[in-house]
Amino acid sequence: MEEKTYGKPRRGKTNYRSKKYSGSKTEESKSGLKKDSKSIEERKDFSENPEKKKRFSKQSDQKRPFKSKKRFNENGPDKESLRKRHYSKKKQLEHARMMGPKDGILRLNKFIANSGECSRREADSRIAEGRVTVNGEVVTEVGTKVNLKDKVCMDGVLLQPESKVYLVLNKPKDFVTTLDDPMGRKTVIDLIKNACNERVYPVGRLDRMTTGVLLFTNDGDLTKRLTHPSYNKKKIYHVFLDREISQEELDMVDKGLELEDGFIKSDAISFADPKDKKQVGIEIHSGKNRIVRRIFEHLGYTVEKLDRVFFAGITKKNIPRGKWRFLTAEEVRMLKLF
């Protein structure tokens, strides 16, 4: 019988046919075929034999008992214990502060401040003057604690704790950041006077000619967190100068300058527009008066326009100049926790 050869093997495949084929099966190929036929018979025997198949099949005849998926069983830990186990002490304190007093007990001056009547410091002075009564009895001791259900009166008027209000204003220029201006200038309160019935206060200050993000709230604790430099709340300003500034001078601001009231440096600074060297973006957390203007005045520049575009995670996106909006619950939570 003539010997036959076959073509080149396919790429990646073993060429079994490239070997010479004599037309007769070898002993190795015969044994391989016997093994294959034996395995086929075993699989056929397994599929036809119910006794062998039953060991590997699922229990189809009897239904499995239903197990209810409870997140917390009766004998397991409750949510409060899990919170204490998985969260740090700092986050636990912040959560407790957000939820309010656990037993409904709080200081009298805080109760008065929450009503929007005056600040805590002013409330302490009015308590000492004997102008405050709790459940009909005059209280003169500063630091007295009351219950949320107590009847607190000031000058004979019943006080009601106000709900917390949080809003952001895109401040226009030529408005003063104050509640009342003795010179009769326009104030930021005029822009939000119809926003809510509660008495809210601006968080921090913006110069009369400075525009941008300005927060308002009646939450004294949050105001302290947002304004005190130790909390490092980020502020970003868009600065327009009277002439072009060099990169070397920006590096000087980044390293720090010695002003008349002490050392100051930016957290970050760069050109806001690479094509316009008059526009600068500066990030800073200092709350000193007119600090951004004084930084550039120290270098011999005049700030023609100053716009705050970012404050503690809040921006003025989609808010026209002179308009405001309420903060979302997620934004308020972010301000309190971070």
Sequence and secondary structure as in RCSB ss.txt:
>XXXX:A:sequence
MEEKTYGKPRRGKTNYRSKKYSGSKTEESKSGLKKDSKSIEERKDFSENPEKKKRFSKQSDQKRPFKSKKRFNEN
GPDKESLRKRHYSKKKQLEHARMMGPKDGILRLNKFIANSGECSRREADSRIAEGRVTVNGEVVTEVGTKVNLKD
KVCMDGVLLQPESKVYLVLNKPKDFVTTLDDPMGRKTVIDLIKNACNERVYPVGRLDRMTTGVLLFTNDGDLTKR
LTHPSYNKKKIYHVFLDREISQEELDMVDKGLELEDGFIKSDAISFADPKDKKQVGIEIHSGKNRIVRRIFEHLG
YTVEKLDRVFFAGITKKNIPRGKWRFLTAEEVRMLKLF
>XXXX:A:secstr
   B      TTS  STTS B SS  HHHHHHHHHHHHHHHHHHHHHH HHHHHHHS   SS        SS SS
S  HHHHHHHHS HHHHHHHHHHH  TTSEEEHHHHHHHTTSS HHHHHHHHHTT EEETTEE   TT EEETTS
 EEETTEE       EEEEEE SS BSSS  TT   BTHHHHTTS SS  EESS   TT EEEEEEES HHHHHH
HH GGG   EEEEEEESS   HHHHHHHHH EEETTEEE  SEEEEEETTEEEEEEEEE    TTHHHHHHHHTT
  EEEEEEEEETTEE TT  TT EEE  HHHHHHHHH 
